[in-house]
Amino acid sequence: MLTDKIIKKALPKLIIYARHLYYNPTKADDLVGATLLRAWSKKHLLKIDNNPLLWLKGIMYSVFCNQLKYDKLRDTFVLLEEDMYRTKASQEDYILCKELIHIIKTKSCNEAAKELGCCKATAWHRRNWINEEF
């Protein structure tokens, strides 16, 4: 059973582990909070013979992986050349991205490179990335 005593004992090690996963202290602290929330909601699954720290670290790694997947799917950013700030992509950008993916998936690397105005190697790398992501 997960208790306040176990959490207080494990918290410093969880913070260290979170900062190892995220080098950003703010994201690491958010990860610790999300981990503790999930652990508390699943506290009935912790068995007496299990190591609570390992159980919490397992939950933390699962939360971390889920956050990375969610961030990749949620955040489609367009880099604005004039001010170099990140902004959320518009519907037009999303449609353009879908069209580019279609070009890269359906055409040869040479044809895709000509149509996109890039070199063959760039088209090849984009095709590999798209095949991994989608």
N, C-alpha and C positions, 0 to 999 in steps of 0.2 A: 504494500500500500504506500502511496506517495504521501509524504507528510511535509509540513513546513520545515522540520529539522533536516530532512534529506535534501530539500531544495536549497536551504541556506548553506549546507555543507558542499553541495555540488556547484553552486552559483559561480564562484571564482573560476573554477575549471571550465565551466560552460562559456564564460566570457572570453577566456583565453582561446578556447576552441573556435568561437564565433569570430574573433579577430583574426584567427588564422585563415578562416574561410573567406571573410570579407576584410580587406585591409582598410576599409572605411569604418571608423568607430561608430558612426551613427547607424549605418546599416547593420553592423555587428550587434549593437544594442537592440535594434528592432528584431533581429533574428533571435536573440535570447528571449525577448518578450513573446514572440510568436511561438517559440519552442515551448515555453512554460505554459502558454495557453493551451496548446495542443496536448501537452503532457497531462495537464490538469483534467482536460476533458476525457483523456484515455487512462486515467489513473487506475481504473479497475483492471486494466490489462497487465499491470506490473505484478509479476509473481514474486513471492517471498524469496525464492532462491535466485532471482535475477539480480545483477549488479545495477543499482539505480543510475549510477553515473553513465555506464555504457548504454543503458536504455535511453537516457536523456540525450546522449550524444547521437544515438541512432535517429531519434526523433528530430534533432537539430539538423542532421545531414539531410534527412528527408524533406524538411521544411526548406532548407537551402536549395536543394535541387528543384523543388516545386517553384520557388521564387524565381530561379534562373529561367525555367521553362516559361513561366507566366510573363516575365519581363520580355523575353524574346518574342512571344506572341502578341503581347499588348502594345509594346512600344515600337512603332514604326516611325522613325525620325527622318526628317529631311534637313540636311545641313544647308543653311542659308549662307551664300557666299559673301554677301555684303556685311553681315554682322556676326557670322560664325556662331550663332546661337542655335540650340536645338529646339525644334518645335514639333508638335504632333502633325503627322501627315494629314493632308486633306483627302477628301473623297477622290479628287482628280489624281492625286499622287498614288493612291491605292490602286486605282484603275490602271495607271501607267505602269506601276510595279507588276500587276497581273499580266499586262501585255508584254513586258520585258521577260517575265518568267516564261510565258508562252513561246516567245521567240527563241529563247535559249534552249527550252526543252524540245522544240519541234524541228529546229534547223541544225545543220552541222556547225561545228565550231567556226569554220571559215565563213559560212553564210551569216551566222549570228554576229561575228566580229565586224563584217562589212556593214550589216544593217545597224548595229549599235555604234559603229564608229570607234571601235577599240581593236586592240591587237588580238590575235588568235589565242595567246596564252591567257589573257584576261577573260575571254569568253569561255575558255576551258575551265578556269578556276571558278567562274560564276556558275557554270553547269554543275561542277562537283559540289559546290556549296548548296545550290538549290536541291540537288538530289539528296543531300544529307538532311536538309531542313524540311523539305516538303515530301 
